[in-house]
Amino acid sequence: MTSGPRPVVVGVPAGRRVAFFQDALRSAGLPGARVVSWPDVLRGRARFAAGETVRLDSPGEDPEADLLLRGVGDPTRVEGTGRWYGRFTAAVAGLAGSVGEAGAVLVDDPAELPVLFDKRLSHGRLRAAGVPV
């Protein structure tokens, strides 16, 4: 018997999204995912292996990741949002390279992430798909 892909999730280890993903895997009879934290990714310490399937989750709910992305210690301040976006998209691009070089598979397309953050891009995609906005 051959084993399937080994799941990995990049997210907040104690976060609700990672917990929901782990629950979904177990409910499907699959093993739990190895969890890689966003701070490890942002510091260049994340490592991947051939045969792993890597899913990206939100770095939200992680104060350390927020500080690394925004460069501002107070999460209630509006400063740093442009920096957050730039650092996040750069981190995801670097992560995609690391995943590919390791022979792992990244589920998420880094080129599609800006659509989630840019209202004009997302509206354009929706209109092109015939969805009224």
trRosetta pair geometry for C-beta under 8 A, 3 or more apart (Angstrom, degrees):
i j d omega theta_ij theta_ji phi_ij phi_ji
3 6 7.6 32 133 -63 121 83
4 30 7.5 -66 67 -127 136 106
5 51 6.3 -173 -132 175 62 65
5 52 6.8 94 -177 -156 89 19
5 53 4.0 52 150 -22 139 116
5 105 7.0 -54 -136 37 143 122
6 31 7.6 -28 -136 71 71 127
6 34 7.0 27 152 -2 106 113
6 49 7.6 2 63 74 138 108
6 51 5.7 56 12 125 102 94
6 52 4.8 -50 76 -106 96 66
6 53 6.9 163 70 16 41 75
7 25 6.1 -133 47 -113 163 141
7 30 6.8 66 -8 148 133 130
7 31 7.2 179 30 81 102 80
7 32 7.7 -117 73 150 117 28
7 33 3.9 -76 116 -102 104 93
7 34 7.3 166 100 19 57 68
7 52 7.5 99 -138 -161 6 75
7 53 5.5 -34 -104 68 55 96
7 55 6.9 -4 -163 0 94 112
8 33 5.7 148 -112 -173 16 100
8 34 4.8 -25 -111 66 80 94
8 35 7.6 166 -162 -86 64 21
8 36 6.2 27 177 -8 109 110
8 48 6.7 -151 46 -123 172 97
8 52 4.8 25 -12 180 123 121
8 53 6.8 169 23 78 78 42
8 54 4.6 -24 75 -104 110 71
8 55 7.0 171 87 22 55 69
8 104 7.3 -14 24 -163 137 144
9 18 5.7 157 110 -126 140 88
9 21 5.5 112 -91 108 158 155
9 22 7.9 -108 14 -58 147 78
9 33 4.5 71 -7 121 97 151
9 34 7.7 170 24 80 62 45
9 35 5.6 -21 68 -111 89 69
9 36 7.3 -174 91 29 40 74
9 54 7.7 154 -93 -158 25 56
9 55 4.9 -23 -109 69 74 99
9 56 7.9 149 -160 -102 62 12
9 57 5.6 29 179 -14 105 119
10 35 7.9 133 -103 -164 25 56
10 36 4.8 -31 -104 75 73 102
10 37 7.7 53 -157 153 65 3
10 38 6.6 95 167 -78 91 64
10 41 5.9 53 -156 -53 128 142
10 46 7.1 14 -112 -134 116 152
10 54 6.5 33 -19 -176 103 102
10 55 7.2 -165 21 90 72 48
10 56 5.1 -20 60 -116 110 60
10 57 6.3 -176 85 27 55 75
10 95 6.9 7 -77 -159 171 150
11 15 5.9 -115 150 51 106 131
11 17 5.9 -131 -162 91 144 110
11 18 4.4 175 94 -69 136 105
11 21 7.6 139 6 18 160 145
11 35 6.6 -70 54 -150 86 98
11 36 7.9 91 19 68 51 58
11 37 7.6 -56 84 -120 33 43
11 38 7.0 -1 -150 -39 15 94
11 56 7.6 136 -64 -174 80 41
11 57 3.2 4 -89 64 119 126
11 58 6.8 43 -132 54 93 46
11 59 7.5 -152 -141 -88 47 44
12 15 3.1 74 83 -26 114 129
12 17 7.0 84 40 46 98 101
12 18 6.0 -145 70 -12 60 124
12 37 7.1 48 -121 -134 35 81
12 38 6.9 -21 -72 1 64 110
12 57 7.3 -104 10 105 70 121
12 58 7.6 -23 -10 91 106 72
12 59 7.0 118 -54 -150 92 39
12 60 7.5 -77 -30 81 135 46
12 61 5.1 -79 -23 88 174 103
12 62 4.5 -160 -106 -57 109 110
12 65 7.4 -108 -87 3 92 141
13 18 6.2 -88 -137 88 20 171
13 35 4.8 117 -110 132 81 143
13 37 5.5 -45 -27 -81 103 97
14 18 7.6 57 38 57 7 131
14 19 8.0 16 -176 -48 35 108
15 18 4.9 92 66 12 86 101
15 19 6.9 -148 101 -6 45 91
15 57 7.6 172 83 129 138 137
15 60 8.0 115 -139 89 146 67
15 61 4.9 116 -119 95 116 138
15 62 7.0 -66 -59 -55 126 92
16 19 5.4 -56 -146 39 35 115
16 20 6.2 38 155 -22 69 103
16 61 7.4 -152 18 -115 87 176
17 20 5.8 -51 -148 34 31 111
17 21 6.5 31 152 -18 63 105
17 57 4.9 158 122 -170 130 130
17 58 6.1 108 3 36 169 97
17 61 7.8 161 5 29 106 142
18 21 5.6 -54 -149 37 33 112
18 22 6.3 35 152 -20 66 105
18 33 7.9 -122 -160 69 87 122
18 35 5.9 49 -159 -119 138 127
18 57 6.1 -176 -70 59 75 170
19 22 5.7 -53 -147 36 31 112
19 23 6.4 34 153 -20 64 105
20 23 5.6 -53 -149 36 31 114
20 24 6.4 33 152 -21 64 105
21 24 5.6 -53 -149 34 32 112
21 25 6.5 34 152 -20 64 102
21 33 6.5 -22 127 13 114 139
21 55 7.1 -174 -151 93 147 147
21 57 6.9 -108 -27 -77 148 137
22 25 5.8 -52 -151 33 32 112
22 26 6.4 27 155 -14 65 107
22 32 5.0 17 -146 -137 98 98
22 33 6.3 -119 -93 26 75 90
23 26 5.9 -59 -148 40 30 107
23 27 6.1 32 154 -23 66 108
24 27 5.6 -53 -143 36 30 113
24 28 6.5 22 157 -12 62 109
25 28 6.0 -68 -155 41 28 105
25 30 4.3 -87 -173 79 82 109
25 31 6.9 -34 153 88 123 29
25 32 5.9 130 90 -109 137 40
25 33 6.1 172 -40 -29 164 88
26 29 7.6 51 -177 -72 34 16
26 30 7.0 -101 -76 62 26 63
26 32 6.4 3 -60 -72 98 80
33 55 7.4 -61 -132 34 158 113
34 52 7.5 -54 41 -134 125 127
36 40 5.7 -112 -177 75 82 133
36 41 6.4 88 139 -52 112 96
36 46 4.9 69 -176 -132 135 110
36 48 8.0 -49 -53 -75 156 84
36 54 8.0 -14 23 -138 134 108
37 40 4.7 100 64 3 83 102
37 41 7.2 -146 102 -3 48 84
37 62 7.3 155 -166 -139 97 153
37 65 7.5 -143 166 -63 88 114
38 41 5.3 -52 -148 37 41 113
38 42 5.9 37 156 -19 72 107
38 59 4.0 92 -107 -119 166 106
38 62 5.7 148 43 71 124 158
38 64 7.9 156 82 91 95 90
38 65 3.9 33 97 -110 129 135
38 68 7.7 177 131 60 97 134
38 91 7.9 54 -161 149 86 153
39 42 5.6 -55 -138 41 32 110
39 43 6.1 20 163 -9 66 111
39 62 7.1 -140 -32 157 95 133
39 64 4.8 -13 -74 122 133 121
39 65 5.5 -115 -56 -74 73 74
39 68 6.1 146 -117 -12 74 151
40 43 6.1 -64 -142 46 26 102
40 45 4.4 -91 -160 77 78 103
40 46 4.8 108 126 -66 100 79
41 44 7.8 37 176 -68 29 23
41 45 7.7 -86 -57 53 19 66
41 46 4.5 10 -90 -22 62 140
41 91 5.7 85 136 179 107 116
41 95 5.6 -4 -153 -85 119 121
42 65 6.5 154 -13 -132 143 74
42 68 4.5 92 137 139 156 145
42 69 6.9 -101 -111 -62 144 74
42 87 7.3 35 -134 162 109 113
42 91 5.5 -33 -98 -115 68 140
43 68 7.4 -85 -53 -134 80 148
44 94 7.7 -63 -102 149 81 143
46 95 6.7 4 78 -119 146 95
46 98 6.7 107 95 113 97 159
47 98 7.6 -115 -122 174 37 124
47 102 7.4 134 -179 -95 64 143
48 52 5.4 -133 -168 61 93 141
48 54 6.2 -42 -121 -63 139 136
48 98 6.0 119 18 134 113 94
48 99 5.1 16 50 -112 168 60
48 102 4.1 165 91 56 90 165
48 104 4.3 -78 154 0 125 151
49 52 5.3 95 63 -19 71 118
49 102 5.7 -99 -102 171 13 121
49 103 7.4 -25 161 66 41 95
49 104 6.3 85 73 -64 33 111
50 102 6.1 -148 -55 150 56 71
50 103 3.2 -3 -106 91 90 128
50 104 6.4 -138 -110 -58 24 62
51 103 7.0 15 -18 119 54 103
51 104 6.9 -40 51 -103 29 69
52 99 7.8 -110 86 -146 107 89
52 102 7.4 -8 37 116 113 128
52 104 4.0 -20 65 -125 89 118
52 105 7.3 -165 96 31 51 66
53 104 7.0 -169 -76 -174 23 88
53 105 5.0 -16 -115 67 69 103
53 107 6.3 61 173 -53 92 100
54 95 7.9 -153 143 160 148 107
54 99 5.1 -108 28 -124 149 134
54 104 5.5 62 -20 143 111 128
54 105 6.8 178 21 86 77 47
54 106 5.0 -32 71 -106 107 61
54 107 6.5 -152 86 0 49 83
55 107 4.7 -1 -98 31 70 137
55 108 6.9 97 -150 -24 50 100
56 92 6.7 26 -117 -124 158 106
56 95 7.5 105 -90 110 117 151
56 106 7.5 25 -28 -164 102 98
56 107 7.4 -155 9 62 73 92
56 108 4.5 -57 26 15 114 150
58 61 7.4 77 107 15 108 96
59 62 5.6 -81 179 42 69 121
59 65 4.1 -139 -180 148 113 147
59 66 7.3 165 131 -61 104 60
59 69 6.6 125 105 -37 150 145
59 88 7.0 -144 20 -118 137 110
60 66 7.8 55 -125 -72 44 104
62 65 3.8 48 97 17 119 114
62 66 6.4 166 89 -17 62 84
63 66 5.4 -54 -145 36 33 116
63 67 6.4 35 156 -20 66 103
63 75 6.7 -95 -122 -48 84 132
64 67 5.8 -52 -150 34 31 111
64 68 6.5 28 153 -15 64 107
65 68 5.7 -57 -147 40 33 110
65 69 6.0 26 156 -15 68 111
66 69 5.9 -61 -142 42 27 106
66 70 5.7 -5 171 9 68 116
66 75 5.6 12 144 -102 154 108
66 84 7.7 -15 -149 -116 62 121
67 70 6.6 -65 -124 52 21 88
67 71 7.2 77 180 -92 53 16
67 72 7.3 -131 -126 69 59 36
67 73 6.0 25 -117 -105 109 53
68 71 7.8 15 -171 -66 16 55
68 87 7.3 -167 134 152 73 148
69 80 7.6 106 113 162 70 113
69 83 7.2 141 153 119 58 83
69 84 4.4 53 143 -132 106 73
69 87 4.8 -179 -143 85 63 129
69 88 5.6 30 -139 -59 124 89
69 91 7.9 -73 -101 -8 94 144
70 75 7.9 127 39 -112 156 62
70 79 7.3 112 175 109 108 68
70 80 3.2 70 -171 148 91 137
70 81 7.1 -1 -120 -71 105 35
70 83 5.8 104 -144 84 42 110
70 84 4.6 -7 -80 -68 76 100
70 87 7.9 -133 -55 34 29 138
71 80 5.4 -171 52 -120 79 119
71 83 5.5 -49 17 131 118 155
72 75 7.8 140 102 -84 97 34
72 77 5.2 -113 159 74 142 129
72 79 5.0 136 -79 88 151 101
72 80 4.1 -134 -3 -25 118 145
74 77 4.5 80 88 -14 103 109
77 80 7.1 69 101 16 104 110
78 81 6.4 -34 179 -23 67 118
80 83 4.7 -60 -153 48 62 117
80 84 5.6 75 144 -34 83 95
81 84 5.3 -44 -146 28 33 118
81 85 6.6 34 154 -18 63 101
82 85 5.8 -52 -151 35 33 111
82 86 6.4 30 153 -15 65 108
83 86 5.8 -58 -147 41 31 111
83 87 6.0 24 159 -13 67 111
84 87 6.2 -63 -145 43 23 104
84 88 5.9 22 159 -21 63 114
85 88 5.8 -57 -141 37 24 110
85 89 6.3 16 165 -11 63 109
85 117 6.0 143 -125 170 115 159
86 89 6.4 -59 -143 40 24 102
86 90 6.2 21 158 -15 62 112
87 90 5.7 -58 -145 41 29 111
87 91 6.1 33 156 -23 66 107
88 91 5.7 -54 -147 35 28 111
88 92 6.4 26 155 -17 64 105
88 113 7.9 -143 129 153 104 142
89 92 5.7 -51 -145 36 33 111
89 93 6.4 36 153 -20 64 104
89 110 7.3 115 -159 -174 72 98
89 113 6.3 177 -111 94 86 130
89 114 6.7 32 -108 -70 136 88
90 93 5.7 -53 -148 36 32 112
90 94 6.4 30 154 -15 65 106
91 94 5.8 -57 -149 40 31 110
91 95 6.1 34 152 -22 65 108
92 95 5.4 -51 -143 37 32 115
92 96 6.3 39 154 -25 64 101
92 108 7.7 -70 -160 106 120 125
92 110 4.7 160 132 -122 107 105
92 113 6.0 50 100 -13 170 165
93 96 5.7 -49 -150 30 30 114
93 97 6.8 32 150 -17 61 102
93 110 5.3 130 -85 173 59 156
94 97 5.6 -53 -155 34 35 113
94 98 6.5 33 150 -17 67 105
95 98 5.6 -54 -148 37 34 111
95 99 6.2 36 154 -21 67 106
95 106 7.4 118 125 -108 92 137
95 110 7.9 155 64 -81 91 126
96 99 5.8 -52 -145 36 30 112
96 100 6.3 27 157 -16 63 109
96 106 5.3 -68 -122 -4 74 170
96 110 4.8 -85 -40 -26 147 134
97 100 5.9 -59 -147 40 28 109
97 101 6.1 26 158 -18 66 110
98 101 5.8 -56 -143 38 28 110
98 102 6.3 25 158 -18 63 110
99 102 6.0 -64 -153 37 27 109
99 104 4.6 -87 -166 78 77 108
99 105 7.1 -28 159 108 114 4
99 106 4.5 95 102 -54 159 102
100 103 7.8 47 178 -64 32 22
100 104 7.4 -91 -68 60 21 67
100 106 7.1 -50 -51 -5 79 111
106 109 7.9 130 114 -82 107 35
106 110 7.7 4 133 -32 150 91
108 112 7.3 -131 -179 59 77 112
108 113 7.2 54 162 -65 118 100
109 112 4.2 68 83 3 105 112
109 113 7.6 -161 95 -26 60 75
110 113 5.7 -33 -158 0 44 118
111 114 7.6 -42 -180 15 40 102
112 115 5.6 -39 -176 18 63 120
112 116 7.7 66 137 -21 74 94
113 116 5.7 -48 -166 22 51 114
113 117 7.1 24 150 -3 74 108
114 117 5.8 -72 -153 47 44 101
114 118 5.4 12 162 -2 83 121
114 121 6.1 36 124 55 93 173
115 118 6.4 -68 -122 49 25 93
115 121 4.8 -126 -115 126 62 118
115 122 5.2 116 178 -81 77 72
115 125 5.7 30 -147 -19 131 150
116 122 7.1 81 -101 -78 20 122
118 121 3.9 55 92 16 116 114
118 122 6.4 160 85 -14 61 85
119 122 5.9 -58 -143 40 29 107
119 123 6.1 28 159 -18 66 108
120 123 5.9 -54 -143 38 28 108
120 124 6.3 31 156 -21 62 108
121 124 5.7 -58 -150 36 29 113
121 125 6.4 29 154 -18 65 105
122 125 5.7 -52 -149 35 33 112
122 126 6.3 33 153 -18 66 106
123 126 5.6 -54 -146 38 33 111
123 127 6.2 33 155 -19 67 106
123 133 4.8 -159 -138 104 88 163
124 127 5.8 -53 -144 37 29 110
124 128 6.2 30 156 -19 64 108
125 128 5.7 -57 -147 37 29 112
125 129 6.4 18 156 -11 63 110
126 129 5.9 -66 -151 43 30 105
126 131 4.1 -79 -174 74 87 114
126 132 7.8 -44 144 74 111 10
126 133 4.9 90 96 -46 138 124
127 130 7.7 54 -178 -65 32 16
127 131 7.0 -92 -71 62 26 66
127 132 7.8 49 -104 -116 67 30
127 133 6.2 -80 -59 18 84 113
